[in-house]
């Protein structure tokens, strides 16, 4: 694992647990070896970092990120690339991204794929897209379904909190 990712994960883990008060359960289900897909629901912009923090204490994680995140701000694009974001074009078959994902899975790495393909804060879940199943079958890897709750509300309450 890259040193900057491990140090960031340790610091961020304490921030998420102590300052935000988020409860992280089941991160010990993440195996230490072999290709793996973590498939969480997606409710807030903070979901990828929270999943990354939870998993990175056990192993390095790569993320699928919509290509739009890489365009408006070059500094942000460089930052998320340093933290293993893989750009994928939505609403088309992005063969380049598919090759990169399979490359990492075949080398025993962990990929976070949000199966719904977008954030959803309604009741229940959106219909999952087929990508997670495709990559799991093609690369013969396990999927860890993951549930995220409260990241949007917790961050909003931190921002609104007044300092005395």
C-alpha positions in Angstrom: 0.0 0.0 0.0 1.2 3.5 -0.8 2.4 5.3 2.3 0.4 8.5 1.8 -2.8 6.4 1.5 -2.1 4.5 4.7 -1.3 7.7 6.7 -4.3 9.5 5.3 -6.6 6.6 6.1 -5.4 6.4 9.7 -5.9 10.1 10.3 -9.2 10.2 8.5 -10.4 7.1 10.4 -10.1 8.9 13.7 -11.8 12.0 12.2 -14.7 10.0 10.9 -15.1 8.0 14.1 -14.5 10.8 16.7 -15.5 14.1 15.0 -18.3 12.8 12.7 -19.3 10.0 15.1 -19.9 7.5 12.3 -20.0 3.9 13.1 -18.1 1.6 10.8 -19.0 -2.0 11.0 -17.9 -5.1 9.2 -14.6 -3.7 7.8 -13.0 -6.9 9.1 -14.9 -8.8 6.4 -12.5 -7.3 3.8 -10.1 -10.1 3.1 -6.4 -9.2 2.9 -5.7 -11.0 -0.3 -7.3 -11.7 -3.7 -9.3 -9.6 -6.0 -12.4 -8.0 -4.4 -15.3 -5.7 -5.3 -16.8 -3.6 -2.6 -20.3 -2.6 -3.7 -21.9 0.1 -1.5 -25.0 2.2 -2.0 -24.3 5.8 -2.6 -26.0 8.6 -0.6 -23.5 11.4 -0.3 -20.2 12.8 -1.8 -18.5 11.5 1.4 -19.3 7.9 0.7 -16.1 7.1 -1.3 -13.8 8.5 1.3 -15.6 6.8 4.1 -15.5 3.4 2.3 -11.8 4.1 1.4 -11.0 4.9 5.0 -12.8 1.8 6.3 -11.1 -0.5 3.8 -7.6 1.0 3.5 -6.7 0.0 7.1 -6.8 -3.6 5.7 -5.7 -3.1 2.0 -5.3 -0.6 -0.8 -8.5 0.4 -2.5 -9.2 1.6 -6.1 -12.4 3.5 -6.9 -14.5 4.0 -10.0 -15.2 7.7 -10.4 -17.4 9.4 -13.0 -15.3 11.1 -15.7 -17.0 14.4 -14.9 -15.0 14.6 -11.6 -11.7 14.8 -13.5 -12.6 17.8 -15.7 -13.5 21.0 -13.9 -10.5 21.2 -11.5 -7.1 19.9 -12.5 -5.9 19.9 -8.8 -8.8 17.8 -7.7 -8.3 15.5 -10.7 -4.7 15.0 -9.7 -5.7 14.5 -6.0 -8.2 11.8 -6.7 -5.9 10.0 -9.1 -3.3 9.9 -6.3 -5.9 8.2 -4.1 -6.6 5.5 -6.8 -9.6 6.9 -8.6 -10.3 5.3 -12.0 -12.1 7.5 -14.4 -15.1 5.9 -16.1 -17.5 7.5 -18.7 -21.1 7.0 -17.8 -23.9 5.9 -20.1 -21.6 4.2 -22.5 -19.4 1.1 -22.6 -16.0 2.5 -21.5 -13.6 -0.2 -22.7 -10.5 1.6 -21.4 -11.9 1.7 -17.9 -13.1 -1.9 -18.2 -9.5 -3.0 -19.0 -8.1 -1.0 -16.1 -10.6 -2.5 -13.6 -10.0 -6.1 -14.8 -6.2 -5.4 -14.6 -6.5 -4.5 -11.0 -8.9 -7.3 -10.0 -6.7 -9.9 -11.7 -3.8 -8.7 -9.6 -5.7 -9.2 -6.4 -6.7 -5.6 -5.8 -9.9 -4.1 -4.4 -12.2 -2.0 -6.5 -15.1 0.1 -5.1 -18.0 0.2 -7.5 -21.3 1.9 -6.6 -23.8 -0.4 -8.3 -26.5 2.2 -8.6 -24.2 4.4 -10.6 -25.2 7.6 -8.8 -26.1 9.1 -5.5 -29.7 8.3 -4.2 -31.2 9.7 -1.0 -34.7 8.4 -1.4 -36.2 5.4 0.4 -34.8 2.0 -0.6 -32.4 1.7 -3.5 -32.1 2.4 -7.2 -32.0 -0.6 -9.6 -28.3 -1.7 -9.7 -26.5 -1.5 -13.0 -24.8 -4.7 -14.4 -21.2 -3.6 -13.9 -20.5 -5.2 -10.5 -21.9 -8.6 -11.6 -20.0 -8.4 -14.9 -16.6 -7.7 -13.3 -17.1 -10.3 -10.5 -18.0 -13.1 -13.0 -15.3 -12.1 -15.6 -12.5 -11.9 -13.0 -13.8 -14.6 -10.6 -13.7 -12.3 -7.6 -15.9 -11.9 -4.5 -18.3 -9.0 -3.9 -18.8 -7.4 -0.5 -22.2 -5.7 -0.5 -22.0 -2.6 1.7 -24.6 -0.3 3.2 -24.0 3.3 3.9 -26.3 5.4 6.0 -26.1 8.9 7.5 -23.0 10.3 5.7 -25.0 13.2 4.2 -26.7 14.2 7.5 -23.5 13.9 9.5 -21.4 16.1 7.3 -24.2 18.7 7.0 -24.5 18.9 10.8 -20.7 19.3 11.1 -20.8 22.2 8.6 -23.7 23.9 10.4 -22.2 23.5 13.9 -21.5 26.9 15.4 -18.2 27.5 17.2 -18.3 29.1 20.6 
